[in-house]
Amino acid sequence: EDNSMKKPVLVVLAAGMGSRYHGLKQIDPMGSHGEKILDYSVYDAHRAGFETVVFVIKPEMQQEFERQVAGRMRPFVQVRYALQTLEKLPQGFAVPAGRTKPWGTGHALLCAAQAIDAPFAVINADDYYGPSGYQQLFALLCHSQDSCAMVAYPLQSTISPSGHVSRGICQVREDGTLQSVTERTWIEQRADGIGYSEDEGRSFTPLDGRVPVSMNFWGFPQRFLQRVEQDFPDFLRGALERDPMKAEYFLPSIVSRMIEQEGAKVQVLHSTDRWYGVTYPQDKQTVVQALAQLTEQGVYPPALWQR
């Protein structure tokens, strides 16, 4: 096989079940034939050219996940599993007593490293990203197997009518590369516009609705995995001191360090689609309606995985 051109693979982060939204939200049907948000994501990715999907899940989910999600896709894409467990830690580290929370998205990628043999895209299992991001990312990763990229969305395309959300606000340089991502944990839509708060909604700073935000939709070269592995022990040393029960190893902070320390270039791609997700149980109806409308417009067939 010619190593210079490896077909990009899709990595789906599905181990961290939504804490604010109860139940297996990845497995919550949204489409008319029981499709989940994840079905639409893999369908869009497959249509854009991705042929292999790596699902990062908890071991105890595998049977249910295979039955409800992956099994239906197998005629269309190659499915691989990677299991994320708390115990998968570097030599010399142990899980702090009482910790149950997974170690975060960076750790999820480490757990999947054996299954990733090409440049790869990363998505959250429970976010609907729309077709354009996959098309742009697939083209970029095929064309230059060494690039890092992020698919950004205008902030106004990503907020929930049901309450505040947390988003990574991006600064983009003149040349279209990422300068920084600032996590804002309380962003909401008010009568007078969108803004963020640093004191749980008491004070309010306006934001331009067009500012690009990160929705954890990335593209990386295979060697990025080595970087994630190198950084992990440092993260753990700090985390075990600072916040042993809750600290998480997140992709945006790994990418930010690469930009700051090595001047890494991360290409920002701009999706033309609306993002949909279920942050609050009330959001489900919005997603169901949006997908029904997209199906009516012919963006999706009525039943996704039928030959």
RARAQUI-V255385 format. One record per residue. N is the residue number from 1. RES is the residue in three letters. PSI is psi in whole degrees, 0 to 359 (999 if undefined). Layout:
n:N res:RES psi:PSI
n:N res:RES psi:PSI
This chain:
n:1 res:GLU psi:138
n:2 res:ASP psi:110
n:3 res:ASN psi:340
n:4 res:SER psi:336
n:5 res:MET psi:87
n:6 res:LYS psi:137
n:7 res:LYS psi:128
n:8 res:PRO psi:147
n:9 res:VAL psi:159
n:10 res:LEU psi:128
n:11 res:VAL psi:125
n:12 res:VAL psi:119
n:13 res:LEU psi:104
n:14 res:ALA psi:12
n:15 res:ALA psi:327
n:16 res:GLY psi:94
n:17 res:MET psi:145
n:18 res:GLY psi:127
n:19 res:SER psi:327
n:20 res:ARG psi:345
n:21 res:TYR psi:119
n:22 res:HIS psi:148
n:23 res:GLY psi:177
n:24 res:LEU psi:87
n:25 res:LYS psi:336
n:26 res:GLN psi:334
n:27 res:ILE psi:13
n:28 res:ASP psi:121
n:29 res:PRO psi:137
n:30 res:MET psi:331
n:31 res:GLY psi:172
n:32 res:SER psi:342
n:33 res:HIS psi:35
n:34 res:GLY psi:12
n:35 res:GLU psi:144
n:36 res:LYS psi:167
n:37 res:ILE psi:319
n:38 res:LEU psi:326
n:39 res:ASP psi:317
n:40 res:TYR psi:322
n:41 res:SER psi:312
n:42 res:VAL psi:324
n:43 res:TYR psi:312
n:44 res:ASP psi:318
n:45 res:ALA psi:317
n:46 res:HIS psi:318
n:47 res:ARG psi:329
n:48 res:ALA psi:349
n:49 res:GLY psi:349
n:50 res:PHE psi:133
n:51 res:GLU psi:346
n:52 res:THR psi:135
n:53 res:VAL psi:130
n:54 res:VAL psi:117
n:55 res:PHE psi:121
n:56 res:VAL psi:114
n:57 res:ILE psi:170
n:58 res:LYS psi:144
n:59 res:PRO psi:322
n:60 res:GLU psi:351
n:61 res:MET psi:347
n:62 res:GLN psi:315
n:63 res:GLN psi:312
n:64 res:GLU psi:319
n:65 res:PHE psi:317
n:66 res:GLU psi:316
n:67 res:ARG psi:316
n:68 res:GLN psi:336
n:69 res:VAL psi:291
n:70 res:ALA psi:324
n:71 res:GLY psi:320
n:72 res:ARG psi:336
n:73 res:MET psi:344
n:74 res:ARG psi:326
n:75 res:PRO psi:342
n:76 res:PHE psi:322
n:77 res:VAL psi:157
n:78 res:GLN psi:127
n:79 res:VAL psi:130
n:80 res:ARG psi:149
n:81 res:TYR psi:144
n:82 res:ALA psi:134
n:83 res:LEU psi:125
n:84 res:GLN psi:120
n:85 res:THR psi:154
n:86 res:LEU psi:328
n:87 res:GLU psi:346
n:88 res:LYS psi:87
n:89 res:LEU psi:157
n:90 res:PRO psi:160
n:91 res:GLN psi:134
n:92 res:GLY psi:358
n:93 res:PHE psi:146
n:94 res:ALA psi:154
n:95 res:VAL psi:128
n:96 res:PRO psi:141
n:97 res:ALA psi:130
n:98 res:GLY psi:351
n:99 res:ARG psi:132
n:100 res:THR psi:343
n:101 res:LYS psi:135
n:102 res:PRO psi:163
n:103 res:TRP psi:5
n:104 res:GLY psi:179
n:105 res:THR psi:325
n:106 res:GLY psi:318
n:107 res:HIS psi:323
n:108 res:ALA psi:318
n:109 res:LEU psi:320
n:110 res:LEU psi:320
n:111 res:CYS psi:338
n:112 res:ALA psi:357
n:113 res:ALA psi:320
n:114 res:GLN psi:333
n:115 res:ALA psi:355
n:116 res:ILE psi:114
n:117 res:ASP psi:25
n:118 res:ALA psi:175
n:119 res:PRO psi:154
n:120 res:PHE psi:152
n:121 res:ALA psi:150
n:122 res:VAL psi:133
n:123 res:ILE psi:160
n:124 res:ASN psi:142
n:125 res:ALA psi:333
n:126 res:ASP psi:17
n:127 res:ASP psi:139
n:128 res:TYR psi:120
n:129 res:TYR psi:342
n:130 res:GLY psi:160
n:131 res:PRO psi:328
n:132 res:SER psi:324
n:133 res:GLY psi:317
n:134 res:TYR psi:320
n:135 res:GLN psi:313
n:136 res:GLN psi:318
n:137 res:LEU psi:318
n:138 res:PHE psi:315
n:139 res:ALA psi:315
n:140 res:LEU psi:315
n:141 res:LEU psi:331
n:142 res:CYS psi:318
n:143 res:HIS psi:316
n:144 res:SER psi:103
n:145 res:GLN psi:356
n:146 res:ASP psi:3
n:147 res:SER psi:151
n:148 res:CYS psi:142
n:149 res:ALA psi:159
n:150 res:MET psi:136
n:151 res:VAL psi:120
n:152 res:ALA psi:156
n:153 res:TYR psi:146
n:154 res:PRO psi:136
n:155 res:LEU psi:317
n:156 res:GLN psi:342
n:157 res:SER psi:5
n:158 res:THR psi:10
n:159 res:ILE psi:158
n:160 res:SER psi:135
n:161 res:PRO psi:346
n:162 res:SER psi:350
n:163 res:GLY psi:187
n:164 res:HIS psi:156
n:165 res:VAL psi:167
n:166 res:SER psi:131
n:167 res:ARG psi:151
n:168 res:GLY psi:108
n:169 res:ILE psi:127
n:170 res:CYS psi:138
n:171 res:GLN psi:125
n:172 res:VAL psi:134
n:173 res:ARG psi:168
n:174 res:GLU psi:322
n:175 res:ASP psi:9
n:176 res:GLY psi:8
n:177 res:THR psi:161
n:178 res:LEU psi:130
n:179 res:GLN psi:315
n:180 res:SER psi:160
n:181 res:VAL psi:124
n:182 res:THR psi:118
n:183 res:GLU psi:123
n:184 res:ARG psi:118
n:185 res:THR psi:354
n:186 res:TRP psi:92
n:187 res:ILE psi:134
n:188 res:GLU psi:162
n:189 res:GLN psi:125
n:190 res:ARG psi:175
n:191 res:ALA psi:323
n:192 res:ASP psi:14
n:193 res:GLY psi:187
n:194 res:ILE psi:146
n:195 res:GLY psi:178
n:196 res:TYR psi:160
n:197 res:SER psi:145
n:198 res:GLU psi:5
n:199 res:ASP psi:47
n:200 res:GLU psi:40
n:201 res:GLY psi:354
n:202 res:ARG psi:309
n:203 res:SER psi:161
n:204 res:PHE psi:124
n:205 res:THR psi:121
n:206 res:PRO psi:150
n:207 res:LEU psi:147
n:208 res:ASP psi:127
n:209 res:GLY psi:344
n:210 res:ARG psi:355
n:211 res:VAL psi:137
n:212 res:PRO psi:138
n:213 res:VAL psi:154
n:214 res:SER psi:132
n:215 res:MET psi:28
n:216 res:ASN psi:46
n:217 res:PHE psi:104
n:218 res:TRP psi:161
n:219 res:GLY psi:133
n:220 res:PHE psi:152
n:221 res:PRO psi:160
n:222 res:GLN psi:325
n:223 res:ARG psi:347
n:224 res:PHE psi:330
n:225 res:LEU psi:326
n:226 res:GLN psi:322
n:227 res:ARG psi:316
n:228 res:VAL psi:322
n:229 res:GLU psi:318
n:230 res:GLN psi:320
n:231 res:ASP psi:338
n:232 res:PHE psi:314
n:233 res:PRO psi:320
n:234 res:ASP psi:314
n:235 res:PHE psi:313
n:236 res:LEU psi:317
n:237 res:ARG psi:312
n:238 res:GLY psi:316
n:239 res:ALA psi:319
n:240 res:LEU psi:336
n:241 res:GLU psi:312
n:242 res:ARG psi:308
n:243 res:ASP psi:71
n:244 res:PRO psi:335
n:245 res:MET psi:332
n:246 res:LYS psi:343
n:247 res:ALA psi:138
n:248 res:GLU psi:149
n:249 res:TYR psi:103
n:250 res:PHE psi:144
n:251 res:LEU psi:313
n:252 res:PRO psi:324
n:253 res:SER psi:329
n:254 res:ILE psi:314
n:255 res:VAL psi:316
n:256 res:SER psi:318
n:257 res:ARG psi:319
n:258 res:MET psi:321
n:259 res:ILE psi:313
n:260 res:GLU psi:314
n:261 res:GLN psi:323
n:262 res:GLU psi:4
n:263 res:GLY psi:33
n:264 res:ALA psi:144
n:265 res:LYS psi:123
n:266 res:VAL psi:111
n:267 res:GLN psi:130
n:268 res:VAL psi:119
n:269 res:LEU psi:144
n:270 res:HIS psi:116
n:271 res:SER psi:144
n:272 res:THR psi:3
n:273 res:ASP psi:164
n:274 res:ARG psi:142
n:275 res:TRP psi:143
n:276 res:TYR psi:143
n:277 res:GLY psi:169
n:278 res:VAL psi:93
n:279 res:THR psi:320
n:280 res:TYR psi:150
n:281 res:PRO psi:326
n:282 res:GLN psi:340
n:283 res:ASP psi:341
n:284 res:LYS psi:317
n:285 res:GLN psi:319
n:286 res:THR psi:316
n:287 res:VAL psi:315
n:288 res:VAL psi:314
n:289 res:GLN psi:317
n:290 res:ALA psi:316
n:291 res:LEU psi:324
n:292 res:ALA psi:320
n:293 res:GLN psi:317
n:294 res:LEU psi:326
n:295 res:THR psi:317
n:296 res:GLU psi:323
n:297 res:GLN psi:356
n:298 res:GLY psi:8
n:299 res:VAL psi:325
n:300 res:TYR psi:148
n:301 res:PRO psi:158
n:302 res:PRO psi:323
n:303 res:ALA psi:119
n:304 res:LEU psi:312
n:305 res:TRP psi:38
n:306 res:GLN psi:134
n:307 res:ARG psi:999
